[in-house]
Amino acid sequence: MTTPTAAFRRRLDDLPTRRQSRQPSDQHLRAHVNLFGVLLGNVLQAQEHGRVFKAVERLRKGFIALHKKDDSAKRGALMKFISRLDPELTTHVVRAFSTYFSLVNLAEEAQQHRQRRHMVREGGPLWTGSFHATLEEFQAEGVTPQQLQTLLDRLMYIPVITAHPTEAKRRTLMEALRRIFVTSERLNDPRVGKEQRREITEELQAQIQILWKTDEVRIHKPEVVDEIKNGLYYFREALFGRTRDMRLGSLDLHGSKDVVELVARTPCAIGFSGLGYATGEVRALAISEKKGGVAYVPNIENTISRNYPIARPLYVYTHGAPNEPVRRYLEWIFSDEGQKIVEETGYVPLPPELRNQKVIVQ
């Protein structure tokens, strides 16, 4: 990892803390963009003995100047400079700008998060598209709570995953960008002191270097399935998070009984539970194995015939070969008397042809 430069230290000191400004401003965004630029510059200085950094800086400063005031002679000189770059250096320069704009996107996304958190904290009007702003729009249009509830009852949530192979990024690259985003957010913690901020920034430096070393090019041509997998990656991250805790209004409960009780007292709720826990307060859903096929309700007949697709057997395991008391107990379970109790408790009894089958796992 390259060592921090003088510019690096100045950029770090320029980062505004929440003690200096509680409200996110353009200064926050510019400071983070500048920090990312300096850290990426440190990485580029180590490539090709500094040739990559020098080429990038010449192009960056040259086109910034042309943006402020066009000059055909200077533009021609820059284009001539680009045409003389060897293929390897050209690849590094293009990738450097691509990496920089990826980091800028992270800084802008973090700024939006800060602005929205500030809005929530201040209790003022929230952003367009938020639940709060949407409900206020309904109220302004004269929509009553009863009408809104009718709309919510008819609401269907369907995740849509777009498939465009040219947009498929390697998952390794997405995870590297995610780490940089999470680490950079720690700089906004008001409890972080100057030395800790330096440590976090050095960690960012290492992560940006890893990002640079991560190959963007796939070995194989990307297909539609690659973009689908990437969409599912974001879906899992948003729904379950790193700790795999359920989010977005879903709950992971301790047992089937808890699921049934929660669904019974929660309007429009749906849960996954065992047939033996069904009560009169909930309704079992008919399921079709294929789209457009016949939907079957969960009952004994449909489960035994395997028409109802969501079913699994319950196994009884013993520690080694069963001794005599255990053997008699198992025989009683498979007897007519035992299977009658299974049925009375709401479960599906084994059909006679399966009761004498024994599965031995050694």
N, C-alpha and C positions, 0 to 999 in steps of 0.2 A: 504494500500500500504506500502511496506517495505521502510525504510529510506535508502538513499544512503550510501554506505560503503566507506571506504578509497580507496578500489580498484576501486569502481565506480568513485570517483573523479579523480583518476589517468587516468583511461581510457578516461574520458571526456576531460581531458587536452591533452591527446595524439592525439585526433582527429585533423587532419590537416585541416586548413582553406584555402580558396582560396587565402588569402593574402600570406600564406606560400608557396603554390604550386598551380599554375593555371592548371597544367596538371595532370589529374587523374593518380594515381600510385597504386602499390600494397600496399603502406602504407595506402592509403584511405580504401582499401578493408579490410586489416587486422584490422585497427582501428575500423571499423564498426562491423566486425565479433566479435571482442573482446568485444565491447560495448554491443552487443546483448547477448553475453555469460554471461557477468557480470549481466546484468539486469535480465536475466532468472534465474541466480543463486540466486539473491535476492528473487525471487518468490519461488524457490524450498526450500530455507532455512526455509520458513514458513510452509512447508508441512511435516506432520508426525513428528513434533518436530525436523526437520533437518535431519531425516533419509533418505529422498529422495535425498537431496543434497549430503550427505556423500557417499551414494551408487553410485550416478552418478559420483562424483569426483574420487572415487576409481577406477571405471571402465574406466573413461576417461583417467586418468593419467596412469593406468596400460596398456591399449592397445596402448597408444601413445609410451610408453617405449618399448613395444613389436614390434611396427612398426619400431623403430630405431634399435633394436637388439633383435632378437627372443630368448626366454628362455622358454624351455618346462616346467620347474618347476613353473615359475611365471604364465605361461599360464594356467597350471593345477589349480593353486590356484585361479585364476580369475574365471575359469569355475566352480569350487567348490563353490565359493562365490555366483555366479549366481544361482546355483541349490538350494541354501539354502534360497533364497529370498522368502518371503511369497507371495501369489498371488496378494494381494493389492499393496504391494511395487513393485513387478515386473511390474504391470500395470503402476504405476507412473514413474518408471525408463524408460520403453520403450517409454512412452509418452513424457518424458523429452527430450530424444534423438531425437524423431520425431519432436518435437517443435523446438529444436535447429537447425536441418537441414532445417526446413522451414524458419527460420530466416536467416540462411546462404544463402539460395537461394534468399531471398529478398536483402541481401547485394550485392550479385553478380549481380543481375538484375540492382540494382541502379548504380553499378560500370559501367556496360555496357552503361547505359543511359548517365553517365557523360563523358565517353570516346567518345561517338558519338556526344554529344553536343560540346565537345572540338574540334573534327574534323571539325564540321560545322563552329565553331567560327574562327578557324585558316585558313579556306579556303583551306586546303590541300586535298589530296585524301581521299575519303570517304570509308566506309566499303563495303566489298563484299556483293552484293545483294541490295545495295541502288540504288535509281533511277539514281543518278549521275554516279555511277560506272558502272551501266548497260548500260547507254547511251554511256559512253566512250568505253565500249567493242564493242557496235554496230559500233561506228565510226572506231575503230581499225580494225574491220572485213570488212570495206568498205560498210556498209549499208548506203544508201542515206536517206535523210529526207523523200523523197517521198515513198520509200519502208517501212520506219518505220511507216509513216502515214497509209499506207495500212494495216500493221499489227495491228495498234491500232484500225482502223475501224472495224476489224474483232474480236477484243478482246471481250470476254464475262466474266464478273465478277460474279462468283457463290460462295457464302459462303458455305464451307463444314464443317458440324458439326459432329465430330466423336461421336460414341456412345459406350462407354465401361463402364459398370456399376461399375467395380472395381475401376475406377478412379474418381467416383462421390464424391465430397466433399460437405459438408453442406454449403449452401450459407452464413450462419452466420459466419462460419469459414473463408470463402474467404473474406468477408467484414472486418473481424478483421485483417487479414493479409494486406488488402489494406490500412486500416487506419495506420498501423505500417509503411508501405512503404512510404506513403505520409508524415507522421510526420517526419520520419528519413531524408527525402529529405530537410526538412527545416534547418537541421544542416549545409547544404552546402551553405546557403545564406551568402554572404560576409558581409551583413549588420548586422548580428546577433552578439551581444556581448556575453561576457562570462556568464553574469547572464541569459540572454535569452537562451543561450545554455543549461544551467542547467535546466531551466524551461521546455524546449523542451524534455530534457532527462528524467525528472520526468514524463512528459506526456507519453513518450514511455514506462516507467516503468509501468504505470497504464494500458496502452493498452496491454502490454505483459501479465500482470496479468489477464486481461479480456480474452485474447487468451487462457491462461492456464485453466481458469474456463469454457471455452466453450467446451461442450461435442462433441467429434469427432464422437462418435458412433451414428448411426441412430437407431431410434426406430423400423423402418420397413426396410426390405431388399431392398436395392437400385435396381432400375430397369433402363432400357435403357432410359426411359423418364426423369429420374433424371439427367443423363449426358447431355441430350439434353437441359434441362432447364439451367444447368450450362453453357453450350456453348452459349446459348442465352443471359445469364447474361453478359458474356464477350463481346459478339457482341454488346449489347445495350450500355455497358460502352464505348467501342471503337468508336461506331458510333455516339452516342448522347451525351455521357459524363454526368457528374453530373448535368449540367445545361440544359440538353436536347437540346443543340444547335446542328444543323446538322454539320457533319464533313465528312471527306473522300471525298471531292469534291461535296457534296450535299449542297443545299441552301434552307433555309426556307424563302419564299418571302411573301410579304404582301397580294397579291391577285392573282386571276386567270390571270388577264391581264399581270401582271409582269412575271408570269410563261411562258406564251405564247411568250412574247417578248424575254425572255432570251433564250428559246429553239430555237427560230427562228435565233438568231445570234450566237449560240454556236454549232459547229459541234459535232455530235454524242451524243447530249444531249437528255434527255427524261424527261418529266414533267407530272404532274397530274393537270388537269384543267377542267373547265366546257365546255360543248359543245357549249354554246353560245359565247365563246371567241375564237373559232377556226378561223384561218385565212388561206389564201392561202400560207403562208410562212411555215406552219407546217403541218404535216401529222398525222391524227388520226389513232391509231393502232387498228387493229382487235383483239378482245379478245375471248378466249375460256374459258368457265367455268371449264371444265375438261381437263386434259392432253390428247392430241390426239383427242379432240373433234373438232367440227366445230367452226371456229373463225368468229365472227360477228363484222362488223364495227359499230361505233356509229352513228345511224341516228334515225329518228322519228319512222319508222316502226319497227326496231329491239328493240328499247327501249320500245315501247308500248307492243310488243309481249313478252318482257322480255328475248329475246334471248341474248341481250347485257347485261352482268351481272353486270357492274358497273354503277348503276343508283340509284337515290334517289329522293323522292318527295320534292317539296318546299311547305312549309306551311305558311298560313297567320294567325297571332294571333291577337286577339282583347282584349282590357282591359275590361273584363266582357262582358255582352251581348251587341252586336253592336247596336248603335243608328240608326236612320233612314238614315242619310247621309252615315254612314259606311256600312249599309246593302245594300244600292243602289250601292255603290262602289264595294262591293263583288259580287253582282249579275252581274255587268258589267264585272268584271274579268272573270267570268265563262260563259259569253255570247259568241256568235260566234265572235263578234267584238273584244272582249278582247282576246280570244284565238288565233285569227288571228295575233294580235300584238305579242303574245308570240312566235308564230311560226316564224314570220318575224325577230325577234331578235335572232333567232338561238336556242331557247329552244324547248322542246317537249310539245305540247299542250295536255291537258287532253282529252282522248276519251269521246265521248258523254255519255256513260254509267256511267262515274265517276263524271261528272260535278255536278250532283244533290245530291251526297253524302256529308253529313256533319258530321264532327268529332267534338264532343263537349267534352272538357276536363274541369272538374270543380275542 
